[in-house]
Amino acid sequence: MLFEEWRALYGQVADLSNEQLKLIQNSLNFTSSAKAEDRVPTALFVVHTYNSLIIKLLAAEVISAHGLTLYKGFAERTATLDDNGLLDTISKDIELGGLFARAGIEGFVEEAIFSWYLDACNIAKHRPTIAAAIREVLVKLALYRTDSLTNARSNDVLKTFYQNLVPETLRKSLGEFYTPDWLVSVAMDKAEPCNWLKRRVLDPTCGSASFLLEAIRRKRTAANAKKWSAQRTVQHLTGSVWGFDLNPLAVQTSRVNFLIAIADLLKAEPGQQIELPILLADAIYSPAKNPKAKDEVVEYRIGSSVADLAITLPAELAFHRHRLDQVFESMGMSVEGNLESQAAMAELVRAAHLSSKEAIAWAEPLQQTYQRVLTLHRKNWNGIWFRIVRNFFWSATAGVFDLIVGNPPWVRWSKLPNLYRERVKPTCLQYNIFSSTPHHGGNELDISAMITYTVADKWLKSGGTLVFLLTQTLFQSPSSEGFRRFSISKKVRLLPQSVDDLKALKPFPDAANKTAIGVFSKGKGNPNYPVNYTVWSAREGFSSSIPLVDTNRMKPRRRNEFLDRLFGGKVSGGLRQDLNPTPTSLTVFTFLCTGFPKVAHGVTSGFGVTGALTFGMNLRFQFRTYVRTNGPGTNGFGRPRFSFSFAAL
């Protein structure tokens, strides 16, 4: 049942040719006994399950290595347990989030879809096989150091892991293209100048958190300049950097990346109680009161056509987050205890989550919701729904943001699942963003256009800034004519500020799309035309595809030749390392290149960060430095390594 639900919501694969299917199956290191039509979705489900488990175990290693648990080395310790002890620890500490809760991180693991392997352990013949496989993973994970994460704090290190797990052909069929780091930086620059410590930031389709990590990096830089304490910085970050995503794997990945980004701050001042505001939520379809309903009740539907769970809640409770959490937790326990609805309501009153008066007034909507979840539970759905629903309602109480940024999915209306189209269509119609010219594909609007309007309306503050990577066709295609009305309501407008047209380039090397960076503000009145529209193109003699070049894999002579050709000059100097590269020291690197008016220089901390440097020569470069300590020939200083990507303007 969990697989069918996941498949309907997240695992829909576009039509693939027999050749593509064969290519995908050959690239996987395992086989499936499923029916032919189920093999690719089944394989993807297994890969997502494996990915989810690995990153949760990684998070457990991170918090134990940073002294946030009673013992260090979660993986090493768990691997030594017998099968029963190992599986019990994985269940309680990882899949139910017990280890993270004890470390002061609430709600870190909430998706239950990928914990199905523990249910499989109830079948005797599978139990030793699964336990042995998990133990092997733990043993290998224990070999890695997770106490020094300087480079990982400012880079999305988990997206590469996922990309290496899922075959490229399959990722393309799912429309999964991760944003290059340099493009994240360029998009975030569009929000400048600003005081990052005064800005609440939201990525409503956060994926693996690339944009959120860049926001955290900039906020931490500003906090360090103000000499903020670790605790103050953590409280600020967990209150001002938010992410939503509809895919449970993306949500868990973002939470792990967020944790990595602040682990050193949690270690500096232990005992902090936090909750990472990365939510399983829908950027288009979020809970709201029905203006046509007589009663103050909120109705919301989640799940596929298989589950199709209708949630009805009294409005007063629905938008009071902490009370709703308490009610959902109690109802979830009642579901696990298989209590009938009246007994569950009595339990809410006994625990003082509801008054007797509220229990009577709210009995109908609460009992309806409880009975629907109980019915699913009795079909072996394990009562997961209250854990899922709380995230969707939390997004409705998130408040407004100064900056909304991200790369929403580019999916045509006709490619959306039928059930989802029906759910979100009323929301889309209220903005009148469908084209009035059906013969030009009036309903073939890209979902990124819908997300732009809904998030600006619901979560962008008046005068706030929205920066999205969008398909350039929104600014040109007849089918996007409705989008270009820029009207959120009769009084509120989406005001375009600038557009960067990158369609002549290929920011996503493995995707054939037309990329643009749209910058908007929210306000009243009409847009000011003309809008600044910048067209990017490749420099003469250079490819329009923007590679991520890793010069570390080149031999020294080949690397110098490459740099000479790229720079158009001679590299007369290399990296200069001035200080011992410890996690708290600075490594200063300087490129001394002939033939240019400026010398590029920058400062990195610890083992390397990413920064954008402009040389004043119509090129934007992104440099990454990596330092290995105690390597051969390092004399205690470490060996500097570097790589970079570039975009020709």
CORLIN-V742252 format. One record per residue. N is the residue number from 0. RES is the residue in one letter. SS is DSSP state (H for helix, E for strand, C for the rest). Layout:
BEGIN
n->N res->RES ss->SS
n->N res->RES ss->SS
END
This chain:
BEGIN
n->0 res->M ss->C
n->1 res->L ss->H
n->2 res->F ss->H
n->3 res->E ss->H
n->4 res->E ss->H
n->5 res->W ss->H
n->6 res->R ss->H
n->7 res->A ss->H
n->8 res->L ss->H
n->9 res->Y ss->C
n->10 res->G ss->C
n->11 res->Q ss->C
n->12 res->V ss->C
n->13 res->A ss->C
n->14 res->D ss->C
n->15 res->L ss->C
n->16 res->S ss->C
n->17 res->N ss->H
n->18 res->E ss->H
n->19 res->Q ss->H
n->20 res->L ss->H
n->21 res->K ss->H
n->22 res->L ss->H
n->23 res->I ss->H
n->24 res->Q ss->H
n->25 res->N ss->H
n->26 res->S ss->H
n->27 res->L ss->C
n->28 res->N ss->C
n->29 res->F ss->C
n->30 res->T ss->C
n->31 res->S ss->C
n->32 res->S ss->C
n->33 res->A ss->C
n->34 res->K ss->C
n->35 res->A ss->H
n->36 res->E ss->H
n->37 res->D ss->H
n->38 res->R ss->H
n->39 res->V ss->H
n->40 res->P ss->H
n->41 res->T ss->H
n->42 res->A ss->H
n->43 res->L ss->H
n->44 res->F ss->H
n->45 res->V ss->H
n->46 res->V ss->H
n->47 res->H ss->H
n->48 res->T ss->H
n->49 res->Y ss->H
n->50 res->N ss->H
n->51 res->S ss->H
n->52 res->L ss->H
n->53 res->I ss->H
n->54 res->I ss->H
n->55 res->K ss->H
n->56 res->L ss->H
n->57 res->L ss->H
n->58 res->A ss->H
n->59 res->A ss->H
n->60 res->E ss->H
n->61 res->V ss->H
n->62 res->I ss->H
n->63 res->S ss->H
n->64 res->A ss->H
n->65 res->H ss->C
n->66 res->G ss->C
n->67 res->L ss->C
n->68 res->T ss->C
n->69 res->L ss->C
n->70 res->Y ss->C
n->71 res->K ss->C
n->72 res->G ss->C
n->73 res->F ss->H
n->74 res->A ss->H
n->75 res->E ss->H
n->76 res->R ss->H
n->77 res->T ss->H
n->78 res->A ss->H
n->79 res->T ss->C
n->80 res->L ss->C
n->81 res->D ss->C
n->82 res->D ss->H
n->83 res->N ss->H
n->84 res->G ss->H
n->85 res->L ss->H
n->86 res->L ss->H
n->87 res->D ss->H
n->88 res->T ss->H
n->89 res->I ss->H
n->90 res->S ss->H
n->91 res->K ss->H
n->92 res->D ss->H
n->93 res->I ss->H
n->94 res->E ss->H
n->95 res->L ss->C
n->96 res->G ss->C
n->97 res->G ss->H
n->98 res->L ss->H
n->99 res->F ss->H
n->100 res->A ss->H
n->101 res->R ss->H
n->102 res->A ss->C
n->103 res->G ss->C
n->104 res->I ss->E
n->105 res->E ss->E
n->106 res->G ss->C
n->107 res->F ss->C
n->108 res->V ss->C
n->109 res->E ss->C
n->110 res->E ss->C
n->111 res->A ss->C
n->112 res->I ss->H
n->113 res->F ss->H
n->114 res->S ss->H
n->115 res->W ss->H
n->116 res->Y ss->H
n->117 res->L ss->H
n->118 res->D ss->H
n->119 res->A ss->H
n->120 res->C ss->C
n->121 res->N ss->C
n->122 res->I ss->C
n->123 res->A ss->H
n->124 res->K ss->H
n->125 res->H ss->H
n->126 res->R ss->H
n->127 res->P ss->H
n->128 res->T ss->H
n->129 res->I ss->H
n->130 res->A ss->H
n->131 res->A ss->H
n->132 res->A ss->H
n->133 res->I ss->H
n->134 res->R ss->H
n->135 res->E ss->H
n->136 res->V ss->H
n->137 res->L ss->H
n->138 res->V ss->H
n->139 res->K ss->H
n->140 res->L ss->H
n->141 res->A ss->C
n->142 res->L ss->C
n->143 res->Y ss->C
n->144 res->R ss->C
n->145 res->T ss->C
n->146 res->D ss->C
n->147 res->S ss->C
n->148 res->L ss->C
n->149 res->T ss->H
n->150 res->N ss->H
n->151 res->A ss->H
n->152 res->R ss->H
n->153 res->S ss->H
n->154 res->N ss->C
n->155 res->D ss->C
n->156 res->V ss->C
n->157 res->L ss->H
n->158 res->K ss->H
n->159 res->T ss->H
n->160 res->F ss->H
n->161 res->Y ss->H
n->162 res->Q ss->H
n->163 res->N ss->H
n->164 res->L ss->H
n->165 res->V ss->C
n->166 res->P ss->C
n->167 res->E ss->H
n->168 res->T ss->H
n->169 res->L ss->H
n->170 res->R ss->H
n->171 res->K ss->H
n->172 res->S ss->H
n->173 res->L ss->C
n->174 res->G ss->C
n->175 res->E ss->C
n->176 res->F ss->C
n->177 res->Y ss->C
n->178 res->T ss->C
n->179 res->P ss->C
n->180 res->D ss->H
n->181 res->W ss->H
n->182 res->L ss->H
n->183 res->V ss->H
n->184 res->S ss->H
n->185 res->V ss->H
n->186 res->A ss->H
n->187 res->M ss->H
n->188 res->D ss->H
n->189 res->K ss->C
n->190 res->A ss->C
n->191 res->E ss->C
n->192 res->P ss->C
n->193 res->C ss->C
n->194 res->N ss->C
n->195 res->W ss->H
n->196 res->L ss->H
n->197 res->K ss->H
n->198 res->R ss->C
n->199 res->R ss->C
n->200 res->V ss->E
n->201 res->L ss->E
n->202 res->D ss->E
n->203 res->P ss->C
n->204 res->T ss->C
n->205 res->C ss->C
n->206 res->G ss->C
n->207 res->S ss->C
n->208 res->A ss->C
n->209 res->S ss->H
n->210 res->F ss->H
n->211 res->L ss->H
n->212 res->L ss->H
n->213 res->E ss->H
n->214 res->A ss->H
n->215 res->I ss->H
n->216 res->R ss->H
n->217 res->R ss->H
n->218 res->K ss->H
n->219 res->R ss->H
n->220 res->T ss->H
n->221 res->A ss->H
n->222 res->A ss->H
n->223 res->N ss->H
n->224 res->A ss->H
n->225 res->K ss->C
n->226 res->K ss->C
n->227 res->W ss->C
n->228 res->S ss->C
n->229 res->A ss->H
n->230 res->Q ss->H
n->231 res->R ss->H
n->232 res->T ss->H
n->233 res->V ss->H
n->234 res->Q ss->H
n->235 res->H ss->H
n->236 res->L ss->H
n->237 res->T ss->H
n->238 res->G ss->H
n->239 res->S ss->H
n->240 res->V ss->E
n->241 res->W ss->E
n->242 res->G ss->E
n->243 res->F ss->E
n->244 res->D ss->E
n->245 res->L ss->C
n->246 res->N ss->C
n->247 res->P ss->H
n->248 res->L ss->H
n->249 res->A ss->H
n->250 res->V ss->H
n->251 res->Q ss->H
n->252 res->T ss->H
n->253 res->S ss->H
n->254 res->R ss->H
n->255 res->V ss->H
n->256 res->N ss->H
n->257 res->F ss->H
n->258 res->L ss->H
n->259 res->I ss->H
n->260 res->A ss->H
n->261 res->I ss->H
n->262 res->A ss->H
n->263 res->D ss->H
n->264 res->L ss->H
n->265 res->L ss->H
n->266 res->K ss->H
n->267 res->A ss->H
n->268 res->E ss->C
n->269 res->P ss->C
n->270 res->G ss->C
n->271 res->Q ss->C
n->272 res->Q ss->C
n->273 res->I ss->E
n->274 res->E ss->E
n->275 res->L ss->C
n->276 res->P ss->C
n->277 res->I ss->E
n->278 res->L ss->E
n->279 res->L ss->E
n->280 res->A ss->C
n->281 res->D ss->C
n->282 res->A ss->C
n->283 res->I ss->C
n->284 res->Y ss->C
n->285 res->S ss->C
n->286 res->P ss->C
n->287 res->A ss->C
n->288 res->K ss->E
n->289 res->N ss->C
n->290 res->P ss->C
n->291 res->K ss->C
n->292 res->A ss->C
n->293 res->K ss->C
n->294 res->D ss->C
n->295 res->E ss->C
n->296 res->V ss->E
n->297 res->V ss->E
n->298 res->E ss->E
n->299 res->Y ss->E
n->300 res->R ss->E
n->301 res->I ss->E
n->302 res->G ss->C
n->303 res->S ss->C
n->304 res->S ss->C
n->305 res->V ss->C
n->306 res->A ss->C
n->307 res->D ss->C
n->308 res->L ss->E
n->309 res->A ss->E
n->310 res->I ss->E
n->311 res->T ss->E
n->312 res->L ss->E
n->313 res->P ss->E
n->314 res->A ss->H
n->315 res->E ss->H
n->316 res->L ss->H
n->317 res->A ss->H
n->318 res->F ss->C
n->319 res->H ss->C
n->320 res->R ss->H
n->321 res->H ss->H
n->322 res->R ss->H
n->323 res->L ss->H
n->324 res->D ss->H
n->325 res->Q ss->H
n->326 res->V ss->H
n->327 res->F ss->H
n->328 res->E ss->H
n->329 res->S ss->H
n->330 res->M ss->H
n->331 res->G ss->H
n->332 res->M ss->H
n->333 res->S ss->H
n->334 res->V ss->H
n->335 res->E ss->H
n->336 res->G ss->C
n->337 res->N ss->C
n->338 res->L ss->C
n->339 res->E ss->C
n->340 res->S ss->H
n->341 res->Q ss->H
n->342 res->A ss->H
n->343 res->A ss->H
n->344 res->M ss->H
n->345 res->A ss->H
n->346 res->E ss->H
n->347 res->L ss->H
n->348 res->V ss->H
n->349 res->R ss->H
n->350 res->A ss->C
n->351 res->A ss->C
n->352 res->H ss->C
n->353 res->L ss->C
n->354 res->S ss->C
n->355 res->S ss->H
n->356 res->K ss->H
n->357 res->E ss->H
n->358 res->A ss->H
n->359 res->I ss->H
n->360 res->A ss->H
n->361 res->W ss->C
n->362 res->A ss->H
n->363 res->E ss->H
n->364 res->P ss->H
n->365 res->L ss->H
n->366 res->Q ss->H
n->367 res->Q ss->H
n->368 res->T ss->H
n->369 res->Y ss->H
n->370 res->Q ss->H
n->371 res->R ss->H
n->372 res->V ss->H
n->373 res->L ss->H
n->374 res->T ss->H
n->375 res->L ss->H
n->376 res->H ss->H
n->377 res->R ss->H
n->378 res->K ss->H
n->379 res->N ss->H
n->380 res->W ss->H
n->381 res->N ss->C
n->382 res->G ss->C
n->383 res->I ss->C
n->384 res->W ss->H
n->385 res->F ss->H
n->386 res->R ss->H
n->387 res->I ss->H
n->388 res->V ss->H
n->389 res->R ss->H
n->390 res->N ss->H
n->391 res->F ss->H
n->392 res->F ss->H
n->393 res->W ss->H
n->394 res->S ss->H
n->395 res->A ss->C
n->396 res->T ss->C
n->397 res->A ss->C
n->398 res->G ss->C
n->399 res->V ss->C
n->400 res->F ss->E
n->401 res->D ss->E
n->402 res->L ss->E
n->403 res->I ss->E
n->404 res->V ss->E
n->405 res->G ss->E
n->406 res->N ss->C
n->407 res->P ss->C
n->408 res->P ss->C
n->409 res->W ss->C
n->410 res->V ss->C
n->411 res->R ss->E
n->412 res->W ss->H
n->413 res->S ss->H
n->414 res->K ss->H
n->415 res->L ss->C
n->416 res->P ss->C
n->417 res->N ss->H
n->418 res->L ss->H
n->419 res->Y ss->H
n->420 res->R ss->H
n->421 res->E ss->H
n->422 res->R ss->H
n->423 res->V ss->H
n->424 res->K ss->H
n->425 res->P ss->H
n->426 res->T ss->H
n->427 res->C ss->H
n->428 res->L ss->H
n->429 res->Q ss->H
n->430 res->Y ss->C
n->431 res->N ss->C
n->432 res->I ss->C
n->433 res->F ss->C
n->434 res->S ss->C
n->435 res->S ss->C
n->436 res->T ss->C
n->437 res->P ss->H
n->438 res->H ss->H
n->439 res->H ss->H
n->440 res->G ss->C
n->441 res->G ss->C
n->442 res->N ss->C
n->443 res->E ss->C
n->444 res->L ss->C
n->445 res->D ss->E
n->446 res->I ss->H
n->447 res->S ss->H
n->448 res->A ss->H
n->449 res->M ss->H
n->450 res->I ss->H
n->451 res->T ss->H
n->452 res->Y ss->H
n->453 res->T ss->H
n->454 res->V ss->H
n->455 res->A ss->H
n->456 res->D ss->H
n->457 res->K ss->H
n->458 res->W ss->H
n->459 res->L ss->E
n->460 res->K ss->E
n->461 res->S ss->E
n->462 res->G ss->E
n->463 res->G ss->E
n->464 res->T ss->E
n->465 res->L ss->E
n->466 res->V ss->E
n->467 res->F ss->E
n->468 res->L ss->E
n->469 res->L ss->E
n->470 res->T ss->E
n->471 res->Q ss->H
n->472 res->T ss->H
n->473 res->L ss->H
n->474 res->F ss->H
n->475 res->Q ss->C
n->476 res->S ss->C
n->477 res->P ss->H
n->478 res->S ss->H
n->479 res->S ss->H
n->480 res->E ss->C
n->481 res->G ss->C
n->482 res->F ss->H
n->483 res->R ss->H
n->484 res->R ss->H
n->485 res->F ss->C
n->486 res->S ss->E
n->487 res->I ss->C
n->488 res->S ss->C
n->489 res->K ss->C
n->490 res->K ss->C
n->491 res->V ss->C
n->492 res->R ss->E
n->493 res->L ss->E
n->494 res->L ss->E
n->495 res->P ss->E
n->496 res->Q ss->E
n->497 res->S ss->E
n->498 res->V ss->E
n->499 res->D ss->E
n->500 res->D ss->E
n->501 res->L ss->C
n->502 res->K ss->C
n->503 res->A ss->C
n->504 res->L ss->C
n->505 res->K ss->E
n->506 res->P ss->C
n->507 res->F ss->C
n->508 res->P ss->C
n->509 res->D ss->C
n->510 res->A ss->C
n->511 res->A ss->C
n->512 res->N ss->C
n->513 res->K ss->C
n->514 res->T ss->E
n->515 res->A ss->E
n->516 res->I ss->E
n->517 res->G ss->E
n->518 res->V ss->E
n->519 res->F ss->E
n->520 res->S ss->E
n->521 res->K ss->E
n->522 res->G ss->E
n->523 res->K ss->C
n->524 res->G ss->C
n->525 res->N ss->C
n->526 res->P ss->C
n->527 res->N ss->C
n->528 res->Y ss->C
n->529 res->P ss->C
n->530 res->V ss->C
n->531 res->N ss->E
n->532 res->Y ss->E
n->533 res->T ss->E
n->534 res->V ss->E
n->535 res->W ss->C
n->536 res->S ss->C
n->537 res->A ss->C
n->538 res->R ss->C
n->539 res->E ss->C
n->540 res->G ss->C
n->541 res->F ss->C
n->542 res->S ss->C
n->543 res->S ss->C
n->544 res->S ss->E
n->545 res->I ss->C
n->546 res->P ss->C
n->547 res->L ss->E
n->548 res->V ss->E
n->549 res->D ss->C
n->550 res->T ss->H
n->551 res->N ss->H
n->552 res->R ss->H
n->553 res->M ss->C
n->554 res->K ss->C
n->555 res->P ss->H
n->556 res->R ss->H
n->557 res->R ss->H
n->558 res->R ss->H
n->559 res->N ss->H
n->560 res->E ss->H
n->561 res->F ss->H
n->562 res->L ss->H
n->563 res->D ss->H
n->564 res->R ss->H
n->565 res->L ss->H
n->566 res->F ss->H
n->567 res->G ss->C
n->568 res->G ss->C
n->569 res->K ss->C
n->570 res->V ss->E
n->571 res->S ss->C
n->572 res->G ss->C
n->573 res->G ss->C
n->574 res->L ss->C
n->575 res->R ss->C
n->576 res->Q ss->C
n->577 res->D ss->C
n->578 res->L ss->C
n->579 res->N ss->C
n->580 res->P ss->C
n->581 res->T ss->C
n->582 res->P ss->C
n->583 res->T ss->C
n->584 res->S ss->C
n->585 res->L ss->E
n->586 res->T ss->E
n->587 res->V ss->E
n->588 res->F ss->E
n->589 res->T ss->E
n->590 res->F ss->C
n->591 res->L ss->C
n->592 res->C ss->E
n->593 res->T ss->C
n->594 res->G ss->C
n->595 res->F ss->C
n->596 res->P ss->C
n->597 res->K ss->C
n->598 res->V ss->C
n->599 res->A ss->C
n->600 res->H ss->E
n->601 res->G ss->E
n->602 res->V ss->E
n->603 res->T ss->E
n->604 res->S ss->E
n->605 res->G ss->C
n->606 res->F ss->C
n->607 res->G ss->C
n->608 res->V ss->C
n->609 res->T ss->E
n->610 res->G ss->E
n->611 res->A ss->E
n->612 res->L ss->E
n->613 res->T ss->E
n->614 res->F ss->C
n->615 res->G ss->C
n->616 res->M ss->C
n->617 res->N ss->C
n->618 res->L ss->E
n->619 res->R ss->E
n->620 res->F ss->E
n->621 res->Q ss->E
n->622 res->F ss->E
n->623 res->R ss->E
n->624 res->T ss->E
n->625 res->Y ss->E
n->626 res->V ss->E
n->627 res->R ss->E
n->628 res->T ss->C
n->629 res->N ss->C
n->630 res->G ss->C
n->631 res->P ss->C
n->632 res->G ss->C
n->633 res->T ss->C
n->634 res->N ss->C
n->635 res->G ss->C
n->636 res->F ss->C
n->637 res->G ss->C
n->638 res->R ss->E
n->639 res->P ss->E
n->640 res->R ss->E
n->641 res->F ss->E
n->642 res->S ss->E
n->643 res->F ss->E
n->644 res->S ss->E
n->645 res->F ss->E
n->646 res->A ss->E
n->647 res->A ss->E
n->648 res->L ss->C
END
